């Protein structure tokens, strides 16, 4: 199961969704696409707005600047993750702290 922990200045995504075998897991692919696209969008606007660390099976995002654009992209990412979670409750757990 993928666990997503969301706070005001930090988002942590860890674990594999386990929907299917590695390389065939559509839930992991969707999660990755949502998160990487959001990170790239934010960095294209302001490369100092966030800091992220990607490791095997996890990614952590530190939000360093809260601007209208950055917050909109973060909010969009969270909403997309919640929508995915609503479809795959057995594979994704979201916790807001």
Phi and psi in degrees as GROMACS dihedral restraints (atoms count N, CA, C in turn):
[ dihedral_restraints ]
;  ai    aj    ak    al  type     phi  dphi    fc
    3     4     5     6     1   -89.0    20    10
    4     5     6     7     1   129.5    20    10
    6     7     8     9     1  -109.0    20    10
    7     8     9    10     1   131.4    20    10
    9    10    11    12     1  -120.4    20    10
   10    11    12    13     1   121.4    20    10
   12    13    14    15     1  -114.0    20    10
   13    14    15    16     1   123.9    20    10
   15    16    17    18     1  -119.4    20    10
   16    17    18    19     1   127.1    20    10
   18    19    20    21     1  -131.2    20    10
   19    20    21    22     1   179.5    20    10
   21    22    23    24     1   -58.5    20    10
   22    23    24    25     1   -40.7    20    10
   24    25    26    27     1  -116.9    20    10
   25    26    27    28     1     8.8    20    10
   27    28    29    30     1  -151.5    20    10
   28    29    30    31     1   138.2    20    10
   30    31    32    33     1  -131.9    20    10
   31    32    33    34     1   129.0    20    10
   33    34    35    36     1  -123.6    20    10
   34    35    36    37     1   130.3    20    10
   36    37    38    39     1  -126.0    20    10
   37    38    39    40     1   120.4    20    10
   39    40    41    42     1  -142.9    20    10
   40    41    42    43     1   149.3    20    10
   42    43    44    45     1    93.2    20    10
   43    44    45    46     1   166.1    20    10
   45    46    47    48     1  -102.9    20    10
   46    47    48    49     1   145.6    20    10
   48    49    50    51     1   -66.7    20    10
   49    50    51    52     1   -30.0    20    10
   51    52    53    54     1    62.9    20    10
   52    53    54    55     1    29.0    20    10
   54    55    56    57     1   -73.5    20    10
   55    56    57    58     1   -36.5    20    10
   57    58    59    60     1  -152.5    20    10
   58    59    60    61     1  -179.3    20    10
   60    61    62    63     1   -60.8    20    10
   61    62    63    64     1   153.3    20    10
   63    64    65    66     1   -54.8    20    10
   64    65    66    67     1   132.2    20    10
   66    67    68    69     1    91.6    20    10
   67    68    69    70     1   -12.6    20    10
   69    70    71    72     1  -123.1    20    10
   70    71    72    73     1     4.2    20    10
   72    73    74    75     1   -83.0    20    10
   73    74    75    76     1   104.0    20    10
   75    76    77    78     1   -69.0    20    10
   76    77    78    79     1   -26.9    20    10
   78    79    80    81     1   -71.0    20    10
   79    80    81    82     1   -45.2    20    10
   81    82    83    84     1   -61.5    20    10
   82    83    84    85     1   -40.1    20    10
   84    85    86    87     1   -63.5    20    10
   85    86    87    88     1   -43.3    20    10
   87    88    89    90     1   -65.4    20    10
   88    89    90    91     1   -44.4    20    10
   90    91    92    93     1   -57.4    20    10
   91    92    93    94     1   -49.5    20    10
   93    94    95    96     1   -60.0    20    10
   94    95    96    97     1   -44.0    20    10
   96    97    98    99     1   -61.6    20    10
   97    98    99   100     1   -46.5    20    10
   99   100   101   102     1   -59.1    20    10
  100   101   102   103     1   -49.3    20    10
  102   103   104   105     1   -70.6    20    10
  103   104   105   106     1   -47.5    20    10
  105   106   107   108     1   -66.7    20    10
  106   107   108   109     1   -39.6    20    10
  108   109   110   111     1   -63.1    20    10
  109   110   111   112     1   -40.8    20    10
  111   112   113   114     1   -65.7    20    10
  112   113   114   115     1   -45.0    20    10
  114   115   116   117     1   -59.4    20    10
  115   116   117   118     1   -48.2    20    10
  117   118   119   120     1   -62.8    20    10
  118   119   120   121     1   -38.5    20    10
  120   121   122   123     1   -63.2    20    10
  121   122   123   124     1   -44.5    20    10
  123   124   125   126     1   -64.2    20    10
  124   125   126   127     1   -46.5    20    10
  126   127   128   129     1   -65.2    20    10
  127   128   129   130     1   -28.4    20    10
  129   130   131   132     1   -71.3    20    10
  130   131   132   133     1   -24.7    20    10
  132   133   134   135     1   -84.8    20    10
  133   134   135   136     1   -45.1    20    10
  135   136   137   138     1  -154.7    20    10
  136   137   138   139     1   107.3    20    10
  138   139   140   141     1   -73.2    20    10
  139   140   141   142     1    -0.6    20    10
  141   142   143   144     1  -109.0    20    10
  142   143   144   145     1     4.1    20    10
  144   145   146   147     1   -76.3    20    10
  145   146   147   148     1   -31.3    20    10
  147   148   149   150     1  -137.9    20    10
  148   149   150   151     1   161.5    20    10
  150   151   152   153     1  -129.0    20    10
  151   152   153   154     1   137.4    20    10
  153   154   155   156     1  -135.8    20    10
  154   155   156   157     1   154.2    20    10
  156   157   158   159     1  -133.0    20    10
  157   158   159   160     1   121.4    20    10
  159   160   161   162     1  -110.3    20    10
  160   161   162   163     1   126.1    20    10
  162   163   164   165     1  -128.8    20    10
  163   164   165   166     1   174.6    20    10
  165   166   167   168     1   -60.6    20    10
  166   167   168   169     1   114.7    20    10
  168   169   170   171     1    79.4    20    10
  169   170   171   172     1     9.7    20    10
  171   172   173   174     1  -154.4    20    10
  172   173   174   175     1   158.2    20    10
  174   175   176   177     1  -148.8    20    10
  175   176   177   178     1   137.1    20    10
  177   178   179   180     1  -121.6    20    10
  178   179   180   181     1   136.2    20    10
  180   181   182   183     1  -122.6    20    10
  181   182   183   184     1   123.6    20    10
  183   184   185   186     1  -103.3    20    10
  184   185   186   187     1   125.1    20    10
  186   187   188   189     1   -91.3    20    10
  187   188   189   190     1   113.8    20    10
  189   190   191   192     1   -96.5    20    10
  190   191   192   193     1   -25.9    20    10
  192   193   194   195     1  -134.4    20    10
  193   194   195   196     1   131.9    20    10
  195   196   197   198     1  -106.2    20    10
  196   197   198   199     1    99.5    20    10
  198   199   200   201     1  -114.2    20    10
  199   200   201   202     1   169.9    20    10
  201   202   203   204     1   -56.8    20    10
  202   203   204   205     1   -44.7    20    10
  204   205   206   207     1   -69.8    20    10
  205   206   207   208     1   -45.9    20    10
  207   208   209   210     1   -62.6    20    10
  208   209   210   211     1   -47.9    20    10
  210   211   212   213     1   -62.5    20    10
  211   212   213   214     1   -35.4    20    10
  213   214   215   216     1   -66.1    20    10
  214   215   216   217     1   -41.7    20    10
  216   217   218   219     1   -69.6    20    10
  217   218   219   220     1   -38.7    20    10
  219   220   221   222     1   -64.3    20    10
  220   221   222   223     1   -45.6    20    10
  222   223   224   225     1   -60.6    20    10
  223   224   225   226     1   -42.6    20    10
  225   226   227   228     1   -61.8    20    10
  226   227   228   229     1   -44.1    20    10
  228   229   230   231     1   -60.2    20    10
  229   230   231   232     1   -46.3    20    10
  231   232   233   234     1   -62.6    20    10
  232   233   234   235     1   -42.9    20    10
  234   235   236   237     1   -62.5    20    10
  235   236   237   238     1   -40.1    20    10
  237   238   239   240     1   -65.5    20    10
  238   239   240   241     1   -40.7    20    10
  240   241   242   243     1   -64.7    20    10
  241   242   243   244     1   -39.9    20    10
  243   244   245   246     1   -65.6    20    10
  244   245   246   247     1   -38.8    20    10
  246   247   248   249     1   -63.7    20    10
  247   248   249   250     1   -43.9    20    10
  249   250   251   252     1   -62.3    20    10
  250   251   252   253     1   -41.4    20    10
  252   253   254   255     1   -59.7    20    10
  253   254   255   256     1   -38.4    20    10
  255   256   257   258     1   -65.2    20    10
  256   257   258   259     1   -25.6    20    10
  258   259   260   261     1   -90.9    20    10
  259   260   261   262     1   -24.0    20    10
  261   262   263   264     1  -133.2    20    10
  262   263   264   265     1    60.4    20    10
  264   265   266   267     1   -61.6    20    10
  265   266   267   268     1   -28.6    20    10
  267   268   269   270     1   -76.8    20    10
  268   269   270   271     1   -12.9    20    10
  270   271   272   273     1  -114.1    20    10
  271   272   273   274     1   -14.9    20    10
  273   274   275   276     1  -135.8    20    10
  274   275   276   277     1   134.5    20    10
  276   277   278   279     1  -124.1    20    10
  277   278   279   280     1   127.6    20    10
  279   280   281   282     1  -114.5    20    10
  280   281   282   283     1   130.9    20    10
  282   283   284   285     1  -126.1    20    10
  283   284   285   286     1   126.5    20    10
  285   286   287   288     1  -106.7    20    10
  286   287   288   289     1   125.2    20    10
